[in-house]
């Protein structure tokens, strides 16, 4: 239902436009990468180097790895498409040609979009002074090429002296990267979970806070207080942040600004651009051009 105004369970993921709903859930023993050792089969306990990288390319179906954790920290870097990560209390998205950092020991699930191309970099905790909380990272062209080169090394070459020197340069660059706060606070409170799951399935839904309160058998005042308490945001700001994250996913997957504005239920393209500019500091076209 769409109103007038102003992560997640395993089955409730961000809705993609028509034709983009196909998705495959992967087990730890499925989907191998170009060298027979894909991100879903990485043997963390057998990692013999401080840093290791693997690459995944998806085809017509998106790939999802359910909630898991490991002692190594993990960087997800987007080459094409999108990758999202849910950790307790938040959904994170890596910007195009950027990435996000997951500290070791943090439970998380991962989703790579259809026709995606993503590198995962795994690091021992003591390898570098990385943030102790999840964050989005900018990725410089040099760091991007270092990670791609490391991921392309043949199996067994990670321990070679040349690779060790590459690790040192990569880590030196990685700790210099600026961080961004591109995430959506989420909650496991049962009533809010219903709201979150519904809006992530259909981010164009403009059901008002009053209408949601009626659906959830509470007063509007109680709902607004609950959303603020659980997410740290007002209902309006939270739903706008959700639409911004979805917009970035769709734009980086190749949809036009006009199509994204329409699919998110905006009355006009100019209204969508105004929201985007206010949130990101620049219009969509310029934001994407600087990241290509």
Secondary structure as GFF3:
##gff-version 3
##sequence-region A 1 292
A	DSSP	beta_strand	23	26	.	.	.	ID=ss1
A	DSSP	three_ten_helix	44	46	.	.	.	ID=ss2
A	DSSP	beta_strand	51	57	.	.	.	ID=ss3
A	DSSP	beta_strand	62	68	.	.	.	ID=ss4
A	DSSP	beta_strand	73	80	.	.	.	ID=ss5
A	DSSP	beta_strand	83	87	.	.	.	ID=ss6
A	DSSP	beta_strand	90	93	.	.	.	ID=ss7
A	DSSP	beta_strand	99	102	.	.	.	ID=ss8
A	DSSP	beta_strand	108	112	.	.	.	ID=ss9
A	DSSP	beta_strand	117	123	.	.	.	ID=ss10
A	DSSP	three_ten_helix	125	127	.	.	.	ID=ss11
A	DSSP	beta_strand	135	137	.	.	.	ID=ss12
A	DSSP	alpha_helix	141	152	.	.	.	ID=ss13
A	DSSP	three_ten_helix	157	159	.	.	.	ID=ss14
A	DSSP	alpha_helix	161	174	.	.	.	ID=ss15
A	DSSP	beta_strand	179	180	.	.	.	ID=ss16
A	DSSP	beta_strand	183	185	.	.	.	ID=ss17
A	DSSP	alpha_helix	190	201	.	.	.	ID=ss18
A	DSSP	alpha_helix	209	215	.	.	.	ID=ss19
A	DSSP	alpha_helix	220	231	.	.	.	ID=ss20
A	DSSP	alpha_helix	235	252	.	.	.	ID=ss21
A	DSSP	alpha_helix	257	263	.	.	.	ID=ss22
A	DSSP	alpha_helix	269	280	.	.	.	ID=ss23
A	DSSP	alpha_helix	284	289	.	.	.	ID=ss24
###
